[in-house]
């Protein structure tokens, strides 16, 4: 079995109000640093999985993201990378 490292970002869905991002937008506007920053906040994860091949690793990472790392009602996730450990 091989080991793979996954890098994942979890963010709020577009239709969900991102209060933290709104505060950051307002702060930069008030400081006159940026007129329209359009912040998006989220969480970044990096973790390892064991699998027979890259396809099985991808399925496992999807399952971890959907069932453990994100709340599918209000959040979405993106697998940024999935690479075999050397």
Order of alpha helices (4+ residues) and beta strands (2+ residues): beta-alpha-beta-alpha-beta
